[in-house]
Amino acid sequence: MDSEFADHLVAQVAAAIAEVGASTASAHLAKLKEQNLVEVLAQGRHRYYSIGDPRVAAALEALMVLASSRPRPFVPTTPQRLRLARTCYDHMAGTLAVALHDKLFEMGWLQRRRGDEGDYDLTADGERGFAALGVDVDGMRKRRRRLACGCLDWSERRPHLGGAAGAALLEAVLRQRWASKDLDSRGLRFTPRGREALARHFGVPADFGV
């Protein structure tokens, strides 16, 4: 199968999902690729499209919230397994991540930066707490990105922890095998050891999600 036909097939599939014409889907895919919003990986007869930049992923998460902001009660449609715990690019999202976000403020690990509601600062207690989890705090601070910030969770409509601190927290969770990533989705599965650790460090009930 040549590349032109493969791209045409991708456009047909995208058109069927989005309920638009194949030519419209093809034009949109081309525009997204042209603006570096998506990346395309060609493997044999297949074309795999992925988000081209973490900032695009964050924008999409926020747009999903805005697209559903109607004057009616919010009813989540996210599958329960993904709603509980999943990844959002390189940090945790879902019900558990939102709870952890709130706990970090309750414990005094995070504080909102003055004059900026979106960015957070790590307190002295937070530095000690993250270090106790095995996080290289100095290395985390040197990353060329925001240190800590709220990232709007599309299934909970409340923020979870993003930025370098959010990424470091997920890395620590995976490194210590408190949780593992699903092979076929963004879902996270917490082990009994991980549940006990979250209860010990953050006061999160060990039976969460049961």
N, C-alpha and C positions, 0 to 999 in steps of 0.2 A: 504494500500500500504506500503510495507516495505521500509526501507531506501535505500537498494541497488537498488530497482526498481525506487525509486524517483530520486536518483542521475543519473540513466541511462536516465530517462526522461529529466532531466535538461540538460544533455549532448547532447541529441538529439535536443532540442530546440536551445541550443548554437551553435551546429553544423550547423543547418539550417540558423541561422542568419549570422554566420561567413563564411558559404559556405565551411566548412571542414567536414571531416568524424567524426562520433559520437565518435569513439575511440580516435581521436585526441583531440576533445573538452574535453572529459572526463579526458584525461591525463593532459591537460593544467589546467583545473579546480583544479585537485588534487595537481598539482605543486604550483599553486597560493595559495591554502589553506595551503599547507605544509610550504611555506615561509612567512605565515602570511600577504600576500598581499590582501587577501579577507577574509571575515568572512561569515559563513554560519549559517542561522537561519532556523531550521526545525519547520514547523507548519503544523501538520497533514500530508496531502499528498503532501505538497509543500516544496520546498527548495528555500530560498531567499539568493542570494549572494550580498554582499555589499563590498565596499572598506574598507579595514581593518585599514587604518591609514591616517591621513590628509596629510602626506608627499607623500603618494602614489597618492592621488588626485591631488596634485600640480604637481607631475611628469607626470601624465597622461595629464594634461592640456598642459604642455610644449611639450610632445611628439606629441599631436594632431597638434600643430603648426608646428613642424619639419616635420611631415609626409606629410603635405600639402605645404611645402616650395619648390615649383617648379617654374621655370623661366617663369611664366605666371601671368597675372593680377589676384589678389585675388578677388573671388566672394563669399561672405558669403552664406552658405546654412542653417544657423541656423534660425529657425522660428522667425519671427519678434518680437513676444511677448517675447521670451526668449533672443533674441539678445539685446533688449532694457534694460532689468533689470532682473537679476536672482541672485541666490546665487552660490558661489564657495566655497564649504565646509562651513565655518562660516563667510564669508565676501561677499561683493557685487561684481558682475561681470556684464559685458555687456557694451553697449554704454554709459549709464548713469554713471556707476562706473568709466569708463575710463575718462569721462569728469570731474568727481569729483576729481580723482587722479590729473589731470592737474591743476584744480582750487586750490587745497590745496598747490601746489607749487607756483602758481601765487599769492596767498594770503599770502605767507610766513609762512604757518603753518608747512610745511615740508621742509627739506633740505637733500641733498644727503650726506651720511657719507663719509668722506675723505678716499680715498683708497678702497672704496667698493661701486660699482655702484648699487648693489642690495639692500643694506640696507639704511634706511632713519632715520633721527633724527627728533624728535618733537621740534620745536622752542618754545620760550616763548609765542609768539602769538598763536602757535598751542595748547599749554597747555591751554591757556585762552579760545580759541575757542572750544576745545573739552569739557572743563568744562561747557561752556555755553550751550552745547548740552545735558548736564546731565551726562557726562562721568566721572567716578571716575578715574582721571588721575594717581594718585598714585597707585591705585589698578591695573590699566592697565600696568603700568611699572613693577609691581611685578610679572606679569604672566611669567611662565617659557617658554618663546618663544621669537622669534624676535619681537622687538617693532613695527617696520613698515618696509615694504619692497614692492618692485614691484612684482606683480604676473602676468605673461603673460596671457592676455585674449585671449582664443582660437577663439572667433568670431570677435574680433577687431584687433588682432595681435599687440596690444599695452598693456602696463601694467595698471592694476587697483591696488588698495591698499590692501595689505595683512598684515599678522601679527596681533599682539594684537590690534593695532590701527584700522585696517580694521574690525576686529571682533567687537570692541567696537562701531564703527560707525554704523554697521548693527544693533547691539543690541539697540542703541539709536533710530534708525529709526523705528524699530518694537515696542519698548516700548512706543514711543510717537504716535504710530499708524499713522505714515506718510505713511506706506506701510504695506501690508500683504503678506504672502506667499501663493502661489497656493497650493491646496491640492494634485494635481496630477502631479506636476512638480517642477522644481527649480525656476519657475518664481516668480517675485515680482510685485505686483500691487500697484502703488502709488495713494493715495487718493488726492482729491483736497487740503486738508489741507497740505499734504505732499509736493505737488507740490509748494504750496505757500511758505512753509518753505524752500525748496531748493532754490527757487528764492531769498528769503530774506537773507539766510545765505551764499549762495555760488554763487549767480548770475546766476543760471541755469534757462533758460526760463521755465515758468510754463506750457507751452504748449508742452513740449518735448514729442516726441513719437506720437503726434497727426497728 
